[in-house]
Amino acid sequence: MGVELHLATADEVLCSGDDRLVDLVDGLLHHGVVVRGELWLTVADVDLVFLGVDLLLAAPHKIRPADQPT
C-alpha cells in the first residue's frame, strides 16, 4: 500500500488568506514541508567540513497514515 504524495508550491501554501502565524504554521504542517540546509567550513579555499540537513516537517498522520501498521 503506497502513500500518495502531492508537492505543493509555496504560493499554494502561503496564499491561504490567513494573517495569523499560527494559521500559517498549521497550514505548513498539514501539507508538510521539507527544509534543506547546507553548511560548508572552508579555510584558505579548502573545504574542510560539509554538513547537510534535510528536515521533514508534517503532521504525524501525514507521515504515517492511521491504517498503516507500526
PQR file of N, CA, C, O and H, with PARSE charges and radii, in Angstrom:
ATOM      1  N   MET A   1       0.848  -1.168   0.000 -0.4000 1.5000
ATOM      2  CA  MET A   1       0.000   0.000   0.000 -0.0000 2.0000
ATOM      3  C   MET A   1       0.895   1.233   0.000  0.5500 1.7000
ATOM      4  O   MET A   1       1.748   1.384   0.874 -0.5500 1.4000
ATOM      5  N   GLY A   2       0.702   2.116  -0.981 -0.4000 1.5000
ATOM      6  CA  GLY A   2       1.523   3.306  -1.095 -0.0000 2.0000
ATOM      7  C   GLY A   2       0.840   4.528  -0.527  0.5500 1.7000
ATOM      8  O   GLY A   2      -0.378   4.564  -0.356 -0.5500 1.4000
ATOM      9  H   GLY A   2       0.008   1.993  -1.691  0.4000 1.0000
ATOM     10  N   VAL A   3       1.637   5.510  -0.244 -0.4000 1.5000
ATOM     11  CA  VAL A   3       1.140   6.787   0.255 -0.0000 2.0000
ATOM     12  C   VAL A   3       1.197   7.779  -0.899  0.5500 1.7000
ATOM     13  O   VAL A   3       2.230   7.907  -1.557 -0.5500 1.4000
ATOM     14  H   VAL A   3       2.627   5.480  -0.383  0.4000 1.0000
ATOM     15  N   GLU A   4       0.099   8.478  -1.149 -0.4000 1.5000
ATOM     16  CA  GLU A   4       0.060   9.456  -2.226 -0.0000 2.0000
ATOM     17  C   GLU A   4       0.778  10.716  -1.793  0.5500 1.7000
ATOM     18  O   GLU A   4       0.543  11.222  -0.695 -0.5500 1.4000
ATOM     19  H   GLU A   4      -0.740   8.374  -0.615  0.4000 1.0000
ATOM     20  N   LEU A   5       1.648  11.225  -2.644 -0.4000 1.5000
ATOM     21  CA  LEU A   5       2.442  12.406  -2.337 -0.0000 2.0000
ATOM     22  C   LEU A   5       2.084  13.510  -3.315  0.5500 1.7000
ATOM     23  O   LEU A   5       2.117  13.301  -4.527 -0.5500 1.4000
ATOM     24  H   LEU A   5       1.839  10.814  -3.535  0.4000 1.0000
ATOM     25  N   HIS A   6       1.743  14.679  -2.802 -0.4000 1.5000
ATOM     26  CA  HIS A   6       1.437  15.847  -3.626 -0.0000 2.0000
ATOM     27  C   HIS A   6       2.366  16.963  -3.183  0.5500 1.7000
ATOM     28  O   HIS A   6       2.375  17.332  -2.009 -0.5500 1.4000
ATOM     29  H   HIS A   6       1.717  14.849  -1.817  0.4000 1.0000
ATOM     30  N   LEU A   7       3.148  17.505  -4.108 -0.4000 1.5000
ATOM     31  CA  LEU A   7       4.051  18.601  -3.798 -0.0000 2.0000
ATOM     32  C   LEU A   7       3.327  19.920  -4.044  0.5500 1.7000
ATOM     33  O   LEU A   7       2.928  20.224  -5.168 -0.5500 1.4000
ATOM     34  H   LEU A   7       3.141  17.205  -5.062  0.4000 1.0000
ATOM     35  N   ALA A   8       3.166  20.686  -2.989 -0.4000 1.5000
ATOM     36  CA  ALA A   8       2.504  21.991  -3.086 -0.0000 2.0000
ATOM     37  C   ALA A   8       3.558  23.061  -3.338  0.5500 1.7000
ATOM     38  O   ALA A   8       4.675  22.987  -2.826 -0.5500 1.4000
ATOM     39  H   ALA A   8       3.491  20.439  -2.076  0.4000 1.0000
ATOM     40  N   THR A   9       3.191  24.033  -4.118 -0.4000 1.5000
ATOM     41  CA  THR A   9       4.086  25.159  -4.342 -0.0000 2.0000
ATOM     42  C   THR A   9       4.001  26.113  -3.159  0.5500 1.7000
ATOM     43  O   THR A   9       3.083  26.034  -2.343 -0.5500 1.4000
ATOM     44  H   THR A   9       2.284  24.093  -4.534  0.4000 1.0000
ATOM     45  N   ALA A  10       4.967  27.010  -3.081 -0.4000 1.5000
ATOM     46  CA  ALA A  10       4.967  27.992  -1.993 -0.0000 2.0000
ATOM     47  C   ALA A  10       3.727  28.868  -2.062  0.5500 1.7000
ATOM     48  O   ALA A  10       3.172  29.244  -1.029 -0.5500 1.4000
ATOM     49  H   ALA A  10       5.713  27.074  -3.744  0.4000 1.0000
ATOM     50  N   ASP A  11       3.288  29.197  -3.277 -0.4000 1.5000
ATOM     51  CA  ASP A  11       2.089  30.030  -3.422 -0.0000 2.0000
ATOM     52  C   ASP A  11       0.848  29.320  -2.884  0.5500 1.7000
ATOM     53  O   ASP A  11       0.004  29.957  -2.254 -0.5500 1.4000
ATOM     54  H   ASP A  11       3.739  28.891  -4.116  0.4000 1.0000
ATOM     55  N   GLU A  12       0.723  28.010  -3.122 -0.4000 1.5000
ATOM     56  CA  GLU A  12      -0.429  27.262  -2.624 -0.0000 2.0000
ATOM     57  C   GLU A  12      -0.470  27.257  -1.104  0.5500 1.7000
ATOM     58  O   GLU A  12      -1.543  27.358  -0.509 -0.5500 1.4000
ATOM     59  H   GLU A  12       1.409  27.493  -3.634  0.4000 1.0000
ATOM     60  N   VAL A  13       0.680  27.141  -0.482 -0.4000 1.5000
ATOM     61  CA  VAL A  13       0.734  27.084   0.976 -0.0000 2.0000
ATOM     62  C   VAL A  13       0.546  28.461   1.595  0.5500 1.7000
ATOM     63  O   VAL A  13      -0.175  28.607   2.582 -0.5500 1.4000
ATOM     64  H   VAL A  13       1.551  27.059  -0.966  0.4000 1.0000
ATOM     65  N   LEU A  14       1.193  29.473   1.020 -0.4000 1.5000
ATOM     66  CA  LEU A  14       1.195  30.800   1.635 -0.0000 2.0000
ATOM     67  C   LEU A  14      -0.012  31.651   1.267  0.5500 1.7000
ATOM     68  O   LEU A  14      -0.294  32.624   1.966 -0.5500 1.4000
ATOM     69  H   LEU A  14       1.779  29.354   0.219  0.4000 1.0000
ATOM     70  N   CYS A  15      -0.725  31.332   0.217 -0.4000 1.5000
ATOM     71  CA  CYS A  15      -1.859  32.158  -0.224 -0.0000 2.0000
ATOM     72  C   CYS A  15      -3.176  31.663   0.345  0.5500 1.7000
ATOM     73  O   CYS A  15      -4.196  31.670  -0.344 -0.5500 1.4000
ATOM     74  H   CYS A  15      -0.496  30.541  -0.352  0.4000 1.0000
ATOM     75  N   SER A  16      -3.159  31.241   1.573 -0.4000 1.5000
ATOM     76  CA  SER A  16      -4.386  30.751   2.184 -0.0000 2.0000
ATOM     77  C   SER A  16      -5.274  31.897   2.674  0.5500 1.7000
ATOM     78  O   SER A  16      -6.441  31.671   2.992 -0.5500 1.4000
ATOM     79  H   SER A  16      -2.331  31.235   2.133  0.4000 1.0000
ATOM     80  N   GLY A  17      -4.747  33.119   2.741 -0.4000 1.5000
ATOM     81  CA  GLY A  17      -5.533  34.262   3.182 -0.0000 2.0000
ATOM     82  C   GLY A  17      -5.519  34.446   4.692  0.5500 1.7000
ATOM     83  O   GLY A  17      -6.138  35.388   5.187 -0.5500 1.4000
ATOM     84  H   GLY A  17      -3.799  33.303   2.483  0.4000 1.0000
ATOM     85  N   ASP A  18      -4.843  33.592   5.439 -0.4000 1.5000
ATOM     86  CA  ASP A  18      -4.771  33.717   6.890 -0.0000 2.0000
ATOM     87  C   ASP A  18      -3.646  34.689   7.259  0.5500 1.7000
ATOM     88  O   ASP A  18      -2.553  34.634   6.695 -0.5500 1.4000
ATOM     89  H   ASP A  18      -4.340  32.827   5.036  0.4000 1.0000
ATOM     90  N   ASP A  19      -3.929  35.565   8.201 -0.4000 1.5000
ATOM     91  CA  ASP A  19      -2.950  36.560   8.590 -0.0000 2.0000
ATOM     92  C   ASP A  19      -2.167  36.156   9.830  0.5500 1.7000
ATOM     93  O   ASP A  19      -1.133  36.751  10.133 -0.5500 1.4000
ATOM     94  H   ASP A  19      -4.817  35.609   8.659  0.4000 1.0000
ATOM     95  N   ARG A  20      -2.648  35.157  10.544 -0.4000 1.5000
ATOM     96  CA  ARG A  20      -2.006  34.792  11.801 -0.0000 2.0000
ATOM     97  C   ARG A  20      -0.913  33.762  11.589  0.5500 1.7000
ATOM     98  O   ARG A  20      -1.048  32.875  10.746 -0.5500 1.4000
ATOM     99  H   ARG A  20      -3.488  34.674  10.298  0.4000 1.0000
ATOM    100  N   LEU A  21       0.170  33.871  12.347 -0.4000 1.5000
ATOM    101  CA  LEU A  21       1.302  32.957  12.245 -0.0000 2.0000
ATOM    102  C   LEU A  21       0.889  31.533  12.573  0.5500 1.7000
ATOM    103  O   LEU A  21       1.363  30.595  11.933 -0.5500 1.4000
ATOM    104  H   LEU A  21       0.280  34.592  13.032  0.4000 1.0000
ATOM    105  N   VAL A  22       0.017  31.350  13.555 -0.4000 1.5000
ATOM    106  CA  VAL A  22      -0.410  30.004  13.936 -0.0000 2.0000
ATOM    107  C   VAL A  22      -1.142  29.323  12.777  0.5500 1.7000
ATOM    108  O   VAL A  22      -1.017  28.113  12.592 -0.5500 1.4000
ATOM    109  H   VAL A  22      -0.369  32.113  14.075  0.4000 1.0000
ATOM    110  N   ASP A  23      -1.897  30.088  12.003 -0.4000 1.5000
ATOM    111  CA  ASP A  23      -2.577  29.519  10.848 -0.0000 2.0000
ATOM    112  C   ASP A  23      -1.589  29.139   9.752  0.5500 1.7000
ATOM    113  O   ASP A  23      -1.771  28.128   9.074 -0.5500 1.4000
ATOM    114  H   ASP A  23      -1.998  31.071  12.153  0.4000 1.0000
ATOM    115  N   LEU A  24      -0.548  29.943   9.578 -0.4000 1.5000
ATOM    116  CA  LEU A  24       0.487  29.629   8.591 -0.0000 2.0000
ATOM    117  C   LEU A  24       1.221  28.347   8.969  0.5500 1.7000
ATOM    118  O   LEU A  24       1.432  27.475   8.126 -0.5500 1.4000
ATOM    119  H   LEU A  24      -0.401  30.765  10.130  0.4000 1.0000
ATOM    120  N   VAL A  25       1.610  28.233  10.238 -0.4000 1.5000
ATOM    121  CA  VAL A  25       2.310  27.028  10.702 -0.0000 2.0000
ATOM    122  C   VAL A  25       1.398  25.811  10.602  0.5500 1.7000
ATOM    123  O   VAL A  25       1.851  24.734  10.215 -0.5500 1.4000
ATOM    124  H   VAL A  25       1.439  28.941  10.923  0.4000 1.0000
ATOM    125  N   ASP A  26       0.123  25.966  10.943 -0.4000 1.5000
ATOM    126  CA  ASP A  26      -0.827  24.869  10.826 -0.0000 2.0000
ATOM    127  C   ASP A  26      -0.954  24.414   9.378  0.5500 1.7000
ATOM    128  O   ASP A  26      -1.003  23.214   9.108 -0.5500 1.4000
ATOM    129  H   ASP A  26      -0.245  26.841  11.257  0.4000 1.0000
ATOM    130  N   GLY A  27      -1.006  25.353   8.452 -0.4000 1.5000
ATOM    131  CA  GLY A  27      -1.080  25.007   7.035 -0.0000 2.0000
ATOM    132  C   GLY A  27       0.167  24.284   6.552  0.5500 1.7000
ATOM    133  O   GLY A  27       0.078  23.333   5.775 -0.5500 1.4000
ATOM    134  H   GLY A  27      -0.966  26.328   8.671  0.4000 1.0000
ATOM    135  N   LEU A  28       1.333  24.735   7.013 -0.4000 1.5000
ATOM    136  CA  LEU A  28       2.575  24.070   6.630 -0.0000 2.0000
ATOM    137  C   LEU A  28       2.631  22.645   7.168  0.5500 1.7000
ATOM    138  O   LEU A  28       3.041  21.727   6.457 -0.5500 1.4000
ATOM    139  H   LEU A  28       1.405  25.507   7.644  0.4000 1.0000
ATOM    140  N   LEU A  29       2.221  22.456   8.419 -0.4000 1.5000
ATOM    141  CA  LEU A  29       2.232  21.115   8.996 -0.0000 2.0000
ATOM    142  C   LEU A  29       1.188  20.210   8.353  0.5500 1.7000
ATOM    143  O   LEU A  29       1.410  19.008   8.208 -0.5500 1.4000
ATOM    144  H   LEU A  29       1.888  23.201   8.996  0.4000 1.0000
ATOM    145  N   HIS A  30       0.054  20.781   7.968 -0.4000 1.5000
ATOM    146  CA  HIS A  30      -0.997  19.993   7.330 -0.0000 2.0000
ATOM    147  C   HIS A  30      -0.543  19.484   5.963  0.5500 1.7000
ATOM    148  O   HIS A  30      -0.807  18.336   5.606 -0.5500 1.4000
ATOM    149  H   HIS A  30      -0.126  21.758   8.085  0.4000 1.0000
ATOM    150  N   HIS A  31       0.138  20.335   5.200 -0.4000 1.5000
ATOM    151  CA  HIS A  31       0.601  19.942   3.875 -0.0000 2.0000
ATOM    152  C   HIS A  31       1.965  19.259   3.932  0.5500 1.7000
ATOM    153  O   HIS A  31       2.277  18.435   3.073 -0.5500 1.4000
ATOM    154  H   HIS A  31       0.352  21.268   5.490  0.4000 1.0000
ATOM    155  N   GLY A  32       2.767  19.587   4.918 -0.4000 1.5000
ATOM    156  CA  GLY A  32       4.120  19.064   5.017 -0.0000 2.0000
ATOM    157  C   GLY A  32       5.082  19.979   4.283  0.5500 1.7000
ATOM    158  O   GLY A  32       4.736  20.557   3.253 -0.5500 1.4000
ATOM    159  H   GLY A  32       2.513  20.256   5.616  0.4000 1.0000
ATOM    160  N   VAL A  33       6.273  20.107   4.806 -0.4000 1.5000
ATOM    161  CA  VAL A  33       7.288  20.958   4.192 -0.0000 2.0000
ATOM    162  C   VAL A  33       8.652  20.317   4.428  0.5500 1.7000
ATOM    163  O   VAL A  33       8.902  19.735   5.484 -0.5500 1.4000
ATOM    164  H   VAL A  33       6.554  19.637   5.643  0.4000 1.0000
ATOM    165  N   VAL A  34       9.523  20.432   3.438 -0.4000 1.5000
ATOM    166  CA  VAL A  34      10.892  19.938   3.550 -0.0000 2.0000
ATOM    167  C   VAL A  34      11.806  21.146   3.659  0.5500 1.7000
ATOM    168  O   VAL A  34      11.744  22.065   2.842 -0.5500 1.4000
ATOM    169  H   VAL A  34       9.319  20.905   2.580  0.4000 1.0000
ATOM    170  N   VAL A  35      12.651  21.132   4.673 -0.4000 1.5000
ATOM    171  CA  VAL A  35      13.616  22.199   4.885 -0.0000 2.0000
ATOM    172  C   VAL A  35      15.000  21.601   4.640  0.5500 1.7000
ATOM    173  O   VAL A  35      15.373  20.597   5.248 -0.5500 1.4000
ATOM    174  H   VAL A  35      12.701  20.386   5.337  0.4000 1.0000
ATOM    175  N   ARG A  36      15.742  22.224   3.753 -0.4000 1.5000
ATOM    176  CA  ARG A  36      17.078  21.720   3.414 -0.0000 2.0000
ATOM    177  C   ARG A  36      18.099  22.798   3.723  0.5500 1.7000
ATOM    178  O   ARG A  36      17.911  23.965   3.379 -0.5500 1.4000
ATOM    179  H   ARG A  36      15.439  23.040   3.260  0.4000 1.0000
ATOM    180  N   GLY A  37      19.178  22.398   4.371 -0.4000 1.5000
ATOM    181  CA  GLY A  37      20.232  23.353   4.696 -0.0000 2.0000
ATOM    182  C   GLY A  37      21.609  22.745   4.479  0.5500 1.7000
ATOM    183  O   GLY A  37      21.800  21.535   4.606 -0.5500 1.4000
ATOM    184  H   GLY A  37      19.330  21.450   4.650  0.4000 1.0000
ATOM    185  N   GLU A  38      22.557  23.602   4.151 -0.4000 1.5000
ATOM    186  CA  GLU A  38      23.942  23.171   3.956 -0.0000 2.0000
ATOM    187  C   GLU A  38      24.874  24.150   4.649  0.5500 1.7000
ATOM    188  O   GLU A  38      24.652  25.361   4.641 -0.5500 1.4000
ATOM    189  H   GLU A  38      22.402  24.585   4.048  0.4000 1.0000
ATOM    190  N   LEU A  39      25.912  23.603   5.243 -0.4000 1.5000
ATOM    191  CA  LEU A  39      26.927  24.421   5.892 -0.0000 2.0000
ATOM    192  C   LEU A  39      28.296  23.909   5.445  0.5500 1.7000
ATOM    193  O   LEU A  39      28.601  22.725   5.586 -0.5500 1.4000
ATOM    194  H   LEU A  39      26.092  22.619   5.250  0.4000 1.0000
ATOM    195  N   TRP A  40      29.107  24.805   4.911 -0.4000 1.5000
ATOM    196  CA  TRP A  40      30.459  24.472   4.478 -0.0000 2.0000
ATOM    197  C   TRP A  40      31.451  25.231   5.357  0.5500 1.7000
ATOM    198  O   TRP A  40      31.312  26.437   5.563 -0.5500 1.4000
ATOM    199  H   TRP A  40      28.859  25.767   4.797  0.4000 1.0000
ATOM    200  N   LEU A  41      32.447  24.522   5.871 -0.4000 1.5000
ATOM    201  CA  LEU A  41      33.529  25.168   6.605 -0.0000 2.0000
ATOM    202  C   LEU A  41      34.760  25.122   5.710  0.5500 1.7000
ATOM    203  O   LEU A  41      35.294  24.051   5.421 -0.5500 1.4000
ATOM    204  H   LEU A  41      32.560  23.543   5.704  0.4000 1.0000
ATOM    205  N   THR A  42      35.203  26.302   5.276 -0.4000 1.5000
ATOM    206  CA  THR A  42      36.297  26.403   4.323 -0.0000 2.0000
ATOM    207  C   THR A  42      37.378  27.310   4.896  0.5500 1.7000
ATOM    208  O   THR A  42      37.096  28.385   5.425 -0.5500 1.4000
ATOM    209  H   THR A  42      34.769  27.172   5.511  0.4000 1.0000
ATOM    210  N   VAL A  43      38.620  26.852   4.779 -0.4000 1.5000
ATOM    211  CA  VAL A  43      39.762  27.650   5.210 -0.0000 2.0000
ATOM    212  C   VAL A  43      40.741  27.702   4.043  0.5500 1.7000
ATOM    213  O   VAL A  43      41.147  26.662   3.525 -0.5500 1.4000
ATOM    214  H   VAL A  43      38.850  25.979   4.349  0.4000 1.0000
ATOM    215  N   ALA A  44      41.115  28.893   3.632 -0.4000 1.5000
ATOM    216  CA  ALA A  44      42.062  29.116   2.542 -0.0000 2.0000
ATOM    217  C   ALA A  44      41.628  28.371   1.280  0.5500 1.7000
ATOM    218  O   ALA A  44      42.435  27.707   0.630 -0.5500 1.4000
ATOM    219  H   ALA A  44      40.785  29.738   4.053  0.4000 1.0000
ATOM    220  N   ASP A  45      40.335  28.492   0.943 -0.4000 1.5000
ATOM    221  CA  ASP A  45      39.756  27.854  -0.245 -0.0000 2.0000
ATOM    222  C   ASP A  45      39.857  26.332  -0.232  0.5500 1.7000
ATOM    223  O   ASP A  45      39.817  25.699  -1.287 -0.5500 1.4000
ATOM    224  H   ASP A  45      39.679  29.032   1.471  0.4000 1.0000
ATOM    225  N   VAL A  46      39.986  25.742   0.954 -0.4000 1.5000
ATOM    226  CA  VAL A  46      39.991  24.289   1.108 -0.0000 2.0000
ATOM    227  C   VAL A  46      38.763  23.905   1.928  0.5500 1.7000
ATOM    228  O   VAL A  46      38.612  24.331   3.073 -0.5500 1.4000
ATOM    229  H   VAL A  46      40.018  26.256   1.811  0.4000 1.0000
ATOM    230  N   ASP A  47      37.885  23.093   1.329 -0.4000 1.5000
ATOM    231  CA  ASP A  47      36.685  22.652   2.041 -0.0000 2.0000
ATOM    232  C   ASP A  47      37.080  21.618   3.085  0.5500 1.7000
ATOM    233  O   ASP A  47      37.612  20.558   2.754 -0.5500 1.4000
ATOM    234  H   ASP A  47      38.007  22.747   0.398  0.4000 1.0000
ATOM    235  N   LEU A  48      36.814  21.936   4.352 -0.4000 1.5000
ATOM    236  CA  LEU A  48      37.177  21.042   5.443 -0.0000 2.0000
ATOM    237  C   LEU A  48      35.988  20.239   5.946  0.5500 1.7000
ATOM    238  O   LEU A  48      36.107  19.037   6.183 -0.5500 1.4000
ATOM    239  H   LEU A  48      36.382  22.797   4.621  0.4000 1.0000
ATOM    240  N   VAL A  49      34.850  20.889   6.111 -0.4000 1.5000
ATOM    241  CA  VAL A  49      33.683  20.227   6.694 -0.0000 2.0000
ATOM    242  C   VAL A  49      32.450  20.603   5.884  0.5500 1.7000
ATOM    243  O   VAL A  49      32.259  21.762   5.516 -0.5500 1.4000
ATOM    244  H   VAL A  49      34.754  21.866   5.919  0.4000 1.0000
ATOM    245  N   PHE A  50      31.622  19.607   5.617 -0.4000 1.5000
ATOM    246  CA  PHE A  50      30.319  19.834   4.989 -0.0000 2.0000
ATOM    247  C   PHE A  50      29.267  19.210   5.888  0.5500 1.7000
ATOM    248  O   PHE A  50      29.393  18.058   6.305 -0.5500 1.4000
ATOM    249  H   PHE A  50      31.777  18.665   5.917  0.4000 1.0000
ATOM    250  N   LEU A  51      28.234  19.975   6.181 -0.4000 1.5000
ATOM    251  CA  LEU A  51      27.121  19.477   6.977 -0.0000 2.0000
ATOM    252  C   LEU A  51      25.845  19.731   6.188  0.5500 1.7000
ATOM    253  O   LEU A  51      25.519  20.876   5.874 -0.5500 1.4000
ATOM    254  H   LEU A  51      28.131  20.910   5.842  0.4000 1.0000
ATOM    255  N   GLY A  52      25.123  18.657   5.868 -0.4000 1.5000
ATOM    256  CA  GLY A  52      23.871  18.778   5.136 -0.0000 2.0000
ATOM    257  C   GLY A  52      22.727  18.258   5.988  0.5500 1.7000
ATOM    258  O   GLY A  52      22.847  17.219   6.638 -0.5500 1.4000
ATOM    259  H   GLY A  52      25.388  17.727   6.124  0.4000 1.0000
ATOM    260  N   VAL A  53      21.617  18.983   5.983 -0.4000 1.5000
ATOM    261  CA  VAL A  53      20.466  18.610   6.791 -0.0000 2.0000
ATOM    262  C   VAL A  53      19.206  18.681   5.927  0.5500 1.7000
ATOM    263  O   VAL A  53      18.971  19.677   5.242 -0.5500 1.4000
ATOM    264  H   VAL A  53      21.519  19.827   5.454  0.4000 1.0000
ATOM    265  N   ASP A  54      18.411  17.632   5.965 -0.4000 1.5000
ATOM    266  CA  ASP A  54      17.090  17.617   5.340 -0.0000 2.0000
ATOM    267  C   ASP A  54      16.080  17.301   6.427  0.5500 1.7000
ATOM    268  O   ASP A  54      16.169  16.254   7.069 -0.5500 1.4000
ATOM    269  H   ASP A  54      18.602  16.823   6.521  0.4000 1.0000
ATOM    270  N   LEU A  55      15.119  18.192   6.642 -0.4000 1.5000
ATOM    271  CA  LEU A  55      14.096  18.005   7.665 -0.0000 2.0000
ATOM    272  C   LEU A  55      12.732  17.915   7.005  0.5500 1.7000
ATOM    273  O   LEU A  55      12.411  18.693   6.107 -0.5500 1.4000
ATOM    274  H   LEU A  55      15.047  19.042   6.121  0.4000 1.0000
ATOM    275  N   LEU A  56      11.943  16.970   7.454 -0.4000 1.5000
ATOM    276  CA  LEU A  56      10.560  16.858   7.003 -0.0000 2.0000
ATOM    277  C   LEU A  56       9.679  17.271   8.169  0.5500 1.7000
ATOM    278  O   LEU A  56       9.682  16.629   9.219 -0.5500 1.4000
ATOM    279  H   LEU A  56      12.205  16.338   8.184  0.4000 1.0000
ATOM    280  N   LEU A  57       8.924  18.348   7.976 -0.4000 1.5000
ATOM    281  CA  LEU A  57       8.002  18.822   9.000 -0.0000 2.0000
ATOM    282  C   LEU A  57       6.584  18.578   8.496  0.5500 1.7000
ATOM    283  O   LEU A  57       6.163  19.147   7.489 -0.5500 1.4000
ATOM    284  H   LEU A  57       8.922  18.869   7.122  0.4000 1.0000
ATOM    285  N   ALA A  58       5.863  17.733   9.204 -0.4000 1.5000
ATOM    286  CA  ALA A  58       4.492  17.418   8.807 -0.0000 2.0000
ATOM    287  C   ALA A  58       3.749  16.867  10.012  0.5500 1.7000
ATOM    288  O   ALA A  58       4.351  16.446  11.001 -0.5500 1.4000
ATOM    289  H   ALA A  58       6.205  17.271  10.022  0.4000 1.0000
ATOM    290  N   ALA A  59       2.436  16.879   9.905 -0.4000 1.5000
ATOM    291  CA  ALA A  59       1.609  16.287  10.947 -0.0000 2.0000
ATOM    292  C   ALA A  59       1.833  14.774  10.950  0.5500 1.7000
ATOM    293  O   ALA A  59       2.058  14.186   9.893 -0.5500 1.4000
ATOM    294  H   ALA A  59       1.948  17.220   9.102  0.4000 1.0000
ATOM    295  N   PRO A  60       1.775  14.139  12.118 -0.5600 1.5000
ATOM    296  CA  PRO A  60       2.042  12.690  12.194  0.2800 2.0000
ATOM    297  C   PRO A  60       1.166  11.846  11.278  0.5500 1.7000
ATOM    298  O   PRO A  60       1.635  10.844  10.739 -0.5500 1.4000
ATOM    299  N   HIS A  61      -0.094  12.227  11.091 -0.4000 1.5000
ATOM    300  CA  HIS A  61      -0.964  11.424  10.244 -0.0000 2.0000
ATOM    301  C   HIS A  61      -0.598  11.560   8.766  0.5500 1.7000
ATOM    302  O   HIS A  61      -1.024  10.739   7.953 -0.5500 1.4000
ATOM    303  H   HIS A  61      -0.474  13.041  11.529  0.4000 1.0000
ATOM    304  N   LYS A  62       0.179  12.579   8.404 -0.4000 1.5000
ATOM    305  CA  LYS A  62       0.648  12.719   7.024 -0.0000 2.0000
ATOM    306  C   LYS A  62       1.856  11.827   6.767  0.5500 1.7000
ATOM    307  O   LYS A  62       2.043  11.338   5.653 -0.5500 1.4000
ATOM    308  H   LYS A  62       0.525  13.246   9.065  0.4000 1.0000
ATOM    309  N   ILE A  63       2.671  11.614   7.785 -0.4000 1.5000
ATOM    310  CA  ILE A  63       3.860  10.788   7.632 -0.0000 2.0000
ATOM    311  C   ILE A  63       3.497   9.312   7.674  0.5500 1.7000
ATOM    312  O   ILE A  63       3.968   8.536   6.842 -0.5500 1.4000
ATOM    313  H   ILE A  63       2.519  12.011   8.690  0.4000 1.0000
ATOM    314  N   ARG A  64       2.673   8.919   8.625 -0.4000 1.5000
ATOM    315  CA  ARG A  64       2.253   7.524   8.760 -0.0000 2.0000
ATOM    316  C   ARG A  64       0.741   7.498   8.907  0.5500 1.7000
ATOM    317  O   ARG A  64       0.213   7.817   9.972 -0.5500 1.4000
ATOM    318  H   ARG A  64       2.291   9.549   9.300  0.4000 1.0000
ATOM    319  N   PRO A  65       0.041   7.119   7.843 -0.5600 1.5000
ATOM    320  CA  PRO A  65      -1.430   7.055   7.929  0.2800 2.0000
ATOM    321  C   PRO A  65      -1.899   6.109   9.018  0.5500 1.7000
ATOM    322  O   PRO A  65      -1.184   5.172   9.374 -0.5500 1.4000
ATOM    323  N   ALA A  66      -3.088   6.339   9.551 -0.4000 1.5000
ATOM    324  CA  ALA A  66      -3.619   5.551  10.663 -0.0000 2.0000
ATOM    325  C   ALA A  66      -3.819   4.092  10.306  0.5500 1.7000
ATOM    326  O   ALA A  66      -3.722   3.236  11.185 -0.5500 1.4000
ATOM    327  H   ALA A  66      -3.669   7.100   9.262  0.4000 1.0000
ATOM    328  N   ASP A  67      -4.097   3.774   9.036 -0.4000 1.5000
ATOM    329  CA  ASP A  67      -4.351   2.395   8.649 -0.0000 2.0000
ATOM    330  C   ASP A  67      -3.072   1.604   8.405  0.5500 1.7000
ATOM    331  O   ASP A  67      -3.135   0.407   8.126 -0.5500 1.4000
ATOM    332  H   ASP A  67      -4.176   4.470   8.322  0.4000 1.0000
ATOM    333  N   GLN A  68      -1.913   2.249   8.506 -0.4000 1.5000
ATOM    334  CA  GLN A  68      -0.640   1.562   8.310 -0.0000 2.0000
ATOM    335  C   GLN A  68      -0.153   1.003   9.648  0.5500 1.7000
ATOM    336  O   GLN A  68      -0.126   1.731  10.640 -0.5500 1.4000
ATOM    337  H   GLN A  68      -1.862   3.221   8.732  0.4000 1.0000
ATOM    338  N   PRO A  69       0.235  -0.287   9.694 -0.5600 1.5000
ATOM    339  CA  PRO A  69       0.708  -0.858  10.956  0.2800 2.0000
ATOM    340  C   PRO A  69       2.036  -0.249  11.384  0.5500 1.7000
ATOM    341  O   PRO A  69       2.820   0.201  10.548 -0.5500 1.4000
ATOM    342  N   THR A  70       2.282  -0.238  12.690 -0.4000 1.5000
ATOM    343  CA  THR A  70       3.513   0.329  13.228 -0.0000 2.0000
ATOM    344  C   THR A  70       4.642  -0.650  13.172  0.5500 1.7000
ATOM    345  O   THR A  70       5.756  -0.332  13.588 -0.5500 1.4000
ATOM    346  H   THR A  70       1.645  -0.604  13.369  0.4000 1.0000
TER
END
